[in-house]
């Protein structure tokens, strides 16, 4: 593409508006081209000198090199060709799983056809302020976070020079939403009514505050006489280090927690096997070497799925007992904390 040149078009009044003609970079199928475009500036009744000042302000970023050629790239192209391969793919799987639906269902439908240069403060602030207030503040804040991540990567990749997300605000909740919880009595009833090994998972979660990803990754080498060491986490097929540096620690636990974990080695449970209602007995712990998992899939002996455990074994019991439960509620219990 040819080098940029200083542009100083004279405003022309056509009908009810002042216009200017200037050359702009546009992206067509990923190829940047320069086209002559007519831009609306102000209503016709605006004085000429004021229009000239407005034109100078509009052209300032272009003439001073503050607007890069890449800023003509449409958001859809940037996200699919630059952001997802070079940034999103490096994030942890739970983060990717949270970001992608927001990108596909919220941001691209809203801004996908716009050039990066069109994502200015006013446009983005209007969007963030108009987000459905029926969404929780946390959900709206996550949408803002994902948008900010895309914009910041555009700056880092030299597609933008300034950050239009600076100072973007959300409509704050006018009412306080209490996070759901369960009482110790409800927790006890839930543990008693849930089959093993899922009852022990509940018990350990309630008494330690471990995340479910940390429970699923727990190995026997990390279970000590009076403590548990958090070294890894497993989330939906992805092994990783603990979510935060503070999480990678050894925590003290009561003897009952340790006893209950070792008790798993002695248990067998009955489960379905094959078709036509056939059942068989499974050892809850198939192998208890130092590098073996504490919570093992009954059939495979491999890592469990947090979604399956919750939806198939815990929530049905909780529903019968009239208790609302999820992994976040269990993590907040931490009765010793």
C-alpha positions as CSV (number, residue, x, y, z in Angstrom):
1,X,0.0,0.0,0.0
2,X,1.2,3.5,-0.7
3,X,2.6,5.6,2.1
4,X,0.2,7.9,3.9
5,X,0.1,11.6,2.9
6,X,-1.2,14.6,4.6
7,X,-4.9,15.3,3.9
8,X,-6.6,18.6,4.2
9,X,-9.8,18.5,2.1
10,X,-12.0,21.6,1.9
11,X,-15.5,21.1,3.3
12,X,-18.3,21.3,0.8
13,X,-22.0,21.9,1.6
14,X,-24.4,19.6,-0.2
15,X,-28.0,19.9,0.7
16,X,-28.5,19.9,4.5
17,X,-25.0,18.8,5.4
18,X,-21.3,19.7,5.2
19,X,-19.1,16.9,3.7
20,X,-15.4,16.2,3.1
21,X,-13.8,13.8,0.7
22,X,-10.8,11.9,1.9
23,X,-8.9,8.7,1.3
24,X,-9.4,6.0,3.9
25,X,-7.9,2.5,4.4
26,X,-10.6,-0.2,4.2
27,X,-10.2,-4.0,4.6
28,X,-11.9,-6.2,2.0
29,X,-11.4,-9.9,2.5
30,X,-8.4,-9.3,4.6
31,X,-6.7,-7.0,2.0
32,X,-6.2,-3.4,2.9
33,X,-7.0,-0.9,0.1
34,X,-7.3,2.9,0.0
35,X,-10.6,4.4,-1.3
36,X,-11.9,7.9,-1.7
37,X,-14.9,8.3,0.6
38,X,-17.4,11.1,1.3
39,X,-17.7,11.8,5.1
40,X,-20.6,13.7,6.7
41,X,-19.3,16.4,9.1
42,X,-22.0,18.7,10.3
43,X,-25.4,20.2,9.6
44,X,-25.5,22.9,6.8
45,X,-26.2,25.7,9.3
46,X,-22.9,25.2,11.0
47,X,-20.5,28.1,10.3
48,X,-17.7,27.4,7.8
49,X,-14.8,28.1,10.2
50,X,-16.4,25.8,12.9
51,X,-16.7,23.1,10.2
52,X,-13.0,23.6,9.3
53,X,-12.0,23.1,13.0
54,X,-14.2,19.9,13.1
55,X,-12.5,18.6,10.0
56,X,-9.0,19.3,11.4
57,X,-9.9,17.4,14.6
58,X,-11.3,14.5,12.7
59,X,-8.1,14.2,10.5
60,X,-5.6,14.8,13.3
61,X,-5.1,11.1,14.2
62,X,-4.7,10.2,10.5
63,X,-2.3,13.0,9.7
64,X,-0.2,12.5,12.8
65,X,0.1,8.8,12.3
66,X,-2.0,8.0,15.4
67,X,-4.3,5.8,13.2
68,X,-2.6,2.7,11.8
69,X,-3.4,1.0,8.5
70,X,-4.4,-2.0,10.5
71,X,-7.2,0.0,12.2
72,X,-9.2,-0.5,9.0
73,X,-9.4,-4.2,9.7
74,X,-12.9,-5.3,10.6
75,X,-13.4,-6.8,14.1
76,X,-14.5,-10.2,12.8
77,X,-11.3,-10.5,10.7
78,X,-9.1,-9.4,13.6
79,X,-10.7,-11.7,16.2
80,X,-10.7,-14.8,13.9
81,X,-7.3,-14.3,12.3
82,X,-5.2,-12.5,15.0
83,X,-6.9,-12.5,18.5
84,X,-8.0,-16.2,18.7
85,X,-4.9,-17.8,17.3
86,X,-2.4,-15.5,19.0
87,X,-4.0,-14.6,22.3
88,X,-7.1,-16.6,23.2
89,X,-5.4,-19.9,22.4
90,X,-2.8,-19.1,25.1
91,X,-5.3,-18.6,27.9
92,X,-6.4,-21.4,30.2
93,X,-9.2,-23.6,28.9
94,X,-11.8,-22.5,31.4
95,X,-11.1,-18.9,30.4
96,X,-11.3,-19.8,26.7
97,X,-14.6,-21.6,27.3
98,X,-15.9,-18.4,29.0
99,X,-14.6,-16.0,26.4
100,X,-15.7,-17.7,23.2
101,X,-19.5,-17.6,23.8
102,X,-19.3,-13.9,24.7
103,X,-17.3,-13.3,21.5
104,X,-19.6,-15.3,19.2
105,X,-23.0,-14.4,20.8
106,X,-22.4,-10.8,22.0
107,X,-19.4,-9.0,20.6
108,X,-19.3,-10.1,17.0
109,X,-23.0,-9.7,16.3
110,X,-22.7,-6.1,17.7
111,X,-19.3,-5.0,16.3
112,X,-18.2,-7.7,13.9
113,X,-18.7,-5.5,10.7
114,X,-17.1,-2.4,12.2
115,X,-13.5,-1.5,11.6
116,X,-11.2,-1.3,14.6
117,X,-10.9,2.5,14.1
118,X,-14.7,2.8,14.7
119,X,-14.4,1.3,18.2
120,X,-14.1,4.6,19.9
121,X,-14.9,5.5,23.5
122,X,-18.5,6.8,22.8
123,X,-19.4,3.7,20.8
124,X,-18.1,1.3,23.4
125,X,-19.4,3.2,26.4
126,X,-22.9,3.3,24.8
127,X,-22.7,-0.4,24.3
128,X,-21.6,-1.2,27.8
129,X,-24.2,1.2,29.4
130,X,-27.0,-0.5,27.4
131,X,-26.2,-4.1,28.4
132,X,-29.2,-5.9,29.8
133,X,-29.5,-5.0,33.5
134,X,-31.2,-8.3,34.0
135,X,-27.8,-9.8,33.5
136,X,-25.8,-10.0,36.7
137,X,-23.2,-7.3,37.2
138,X,-20.5,-10.1,37.0
139,X,-21.8,-11.2,33.6
140,X,-21.8,-7.6,32.3
141,X,-18.3,-7.1,33.7
142,X,-17.1,-10.2,32.0
143,X,-18.4,-8.9,28.6
144,X,-16.4,-5.7,29.3
145,X,-13.3,-7.7,30.2
146,X,-13.5,-9.8,27.0
147,X,-13.9,-6.6,24.9
148,X,-11.0,-5.0,26.7
149,X,-8.8,-8.1,26.1
150,X,-9.5,-7.8,22.3
151,X,-8.8,-4.1,22.2
152,X,-5.6,-4.5,24.2
153,X,-4.3,-7.2,21.9
154,X,-5.1,-4.9,18.9
155,X,-2.9,-2.2,20.5
156,X,-0.2,-4.8,21.2
157,X,-0.4,-6.0,17.6
158,X,-0.1,-2.4,16.3
159,X,-3.6,-2.4,14.9
160,X,-4.6,0.5,17.2
161,X,-2.5,3.1,19.0
162,X,-4.9,4.3,21.7
163,X,-7.1,2.3,24.1
164,X,-10.8,3.3,23.8
165,X,-11.7,1.1,26.7
166,X,-10.1,3.5,29.3
167,X,-12.8,4.7,31.6
168,X,-15.6,2.5,30.3
169,X,-18.2,2.1,33.0
170,X,-21.2,-0.2,33.6
171,X,-24.6,0.5,35.1
172,X,-24.3,-0.7,38.7
173,X,-26.8,-3.0,40.3
174,X,-29.4,-1.0,42.3
175,X,-30.1,-4.0,44.5
176,X,-27.8,-6.3,46.4
177,X,-27.8,-9.9,45.2
178,X,-26.9,-12.3,47.9
179,X,-24.9,-15.3,46.8
180,X,-26.8,-18.6,47.5
181,X,-25.5,-20.9,50.2
182,X,-26.6,-23.9,52.2
183,X,-26.6,-24.4,56.0
184,X,-24.4,-27.0,57.8
185,X,-27.5,-29.1,58.4
186,X,-28.5,-29.1,54.7
187,X,-24.9,-29.9,53.8
188,X,-24.9,-32.9,56.2
189,X,-28.1,-34.2,54.7
190,X,-26.8,-33.8,51.2
191,X,-23.6,-35.7,52.0
192,X,-25.5,-38.5,53.7
193,X,-27.9,-39.0,50.8
194,X,-25.3,-38.8,48.0
195,X,-23.6,-42.1,46.7
196,X,-19.9,-42.6,47.0
197,X,-17.4,-41.5,45.9
198,X,-19.3,-38.3,45.2
199,X,-20.4,-37.9,48.9
200,X,-16.7,-37.8,49.8
201,X,-16.1,-35.2,47.1
202,X,-18.8,-33.1,48.7
203,X,-17.4,-33.6,52.2
204,X,-13.9,-32.6,51.2
205,X,-15.2,-29.6,49.3
206,X,-17.2,-28.4,52.2
207,X,-14.4,-28.8,54.8
208,X,-11.5,-27.4,52.7
209,X,-13.0,-24.9,50.2
210,X,-11.1,-26.6,47.3
211,X,-12.2,-25.8,43.8
212,X,-13.8,-28.7,42.0
213,X,-10.9,-28.6,39.5
214,X,-8.5,-29.1,42.4
215,X,-10.5,-32.0,43.8
216,X,-10.6,-33.8,40.4
217,X,-6.8,-33.4,40.1
218,X,-6.0,-34.5,43.7
219,X,-3.5,-37.4,43.8
220,X,-2.6,-39.7,46.7
221,X,1.0,-38.2,47.0
222,X,-0.7,-34.9,48.0
223,X,-2.8,-36.5,50.8
224,X,-0.8,-36.3,54.1
225,X,-1.6,-37.2,57.6
226,X,-3.0,-33.8,58.5
227,X,-2.9,-31.8,55.3
228,X,-3.5,-31.7,51.6
229,X,-1.2,-30.2,49.0
230,X,-2.7,-28.5,45.9
231,X,-0.3,-28.9,42.9
232,X,-2.6,-29.3,39.9
233,X,-6.1,-28.8,38.6
234,X,-8.2,-30.6,36.0
235,X,-11.0,-28.9,34.2
236,X,-12.9,-30.5,31.3
237,X,-10.0,-32.3,29.7
238,X,-7.4,-29.7,30.5
239,X,-4.6,-30.2,33.1
240,X,-3.0,-27.0,34.5
241,X,-1.4,-25.4,37.5
242,X,-3.7,-24.1,40.2
243,X,-5.7,-21.0,39.3
244,X,-3.7,-18.6,41.5
245,X,-0.3,-18.7,43.2
246,X,-2.0,-18.6,46.6
247,X,-3.9,-21.8,45.6
248,X,-0.7,-23.8,45.1
249,X,-0.3,-24.5,48.8
250,X,-0.5,-27.1,51.5
251,X,-3.6,-26.6,53.7
252,X,-4.3,-28.2,57.1
253,X,-7.4,-30.4,57.4
254,X,-9.2,-32.2,60.2
255,X,-8.5,-35.9,60.7
256,X,-12.0,-36.8,59.5
257,X,-11.2,-35.5,56.0
258,X,-8.1,-37.6,55.7
259,X,-9.8,-40.7,57.1
260,X,-12.7,-40.3,54.7
261,X,-10.4,-40.1,51.8
262,X,-8.5,-43.2,52.7
263,X,-11.8,-45.0,53.3
264,X,-12.4,-44.7,49.6
265,X,-9.8,-47.4,49.0
266,X,-12.0,-50.0,50.8
267,X,-15.3,-49.2,49.0
268,X,-17.0,-50.9,46.1
269,X,-20.2,-49.5,44.5
270,X,-22.7,-51.0,42.1
271,X,-23.2,-49.3,38.7
272,X,-24.7,-50.0,35.3
273,X,-22.7,-52.1,32.9
274,X,-23.6,-52.5,29.3
275,X,-27.2,-52.6,28.1
276,X,-30.4,-54.3,29.2
277,X,-30.1,-53.1,32.8
278,X,-27.0,-55.1,33.6
279,X,-25.0,-54.0,36.7
280,X,-21.6,-54.8,38.2
281,X,-19.5,-53.8,41.1
282,X,-16.7,-51.3,40.8
283,X,-13.8,-50.5,43.1
284,X,-14.0,-46.8,44.0
285,X,-10.2,-46.7,44.0
286,X,-8.7,-49.0,41.4
287,X,-5.1,-48.1,42.2
288,X,-3.7,-45.9,45.0
289,X,-0.1,-45.3,44.0
290,X,1.4,-41.9,44.7
291,X,0.6,-40.6,41.2
292,X,-2.9,-42.1,41.0
293,X,-6.0,-39.9,41.3
294,X,-8.0,-39.9,44.6
295,X,-11.3,-39.5,42.8
296,X,-11.3,-41.9,39.9
297,X,-13.9,-42.6,37.2
298,X,-15.7,-45.8,38.2
299,X,-15.3,-47.4,34.8
300,X,-12.1,-45.9,33.4
301,X,-10.2,-45.0,36.5
302,X,-9.4,-41.6,34.8
303,X,-10.3,-38.1,35.8
304,X,-14.0,-37.3,36.3
305,X,-16.1,-34.6,34.6
306,X,-17.3,-31.9,37.0
307,X,-20.4,-31.4,34.9
308,X,-21.3,-35.1,35.0
309,X,-20.7,-35.4,38.7
310,X,-22.9,-32.4,39.5
311,X,-25.7,-33.1,37.0
312,X,-26.0,-36.9,37.4
313,X,-25.1,-37.6,41.1
314,X,-25.4,-34.4,43.2
315,X,-28.1,-32.2,41.8
316,X,-30.8,-35.0,41.6
317,X,-30.2,-35.7,45.3
318,X,-30.2,-32.0,46.2
319,X,-33.5,-31.5,44.3
320,X,-35.2,-34.3,46.3
321,X,-34.0,-32.6,49.5
322,X,-35.1,-29.1,48.3
323,X,-31.5,-27.8,48.3
324,X,-29.8,-25.6,45.7
325,X,-26.2,-26.5,45.2
326,X,-23.3,-26.0,42.7
327,X,-19.6,-26.2,43.0
328,X,-19.2,-22.5,43.8
329,X,-21.6,-22.8,46.8
330,X,-19.6,-25.8,48.1
331,X,-16.4,-23.9,47.7
332,X,-17.7,-21.0,49.8
333,X,-18.7,-23.3,52.6
334,X,-15.2,-24.1,54.0
335,X,-16.5,-24.7,57.5
336,X,-13.1,-24.5,58.9
337,X,-12.2,-21.2,57.2
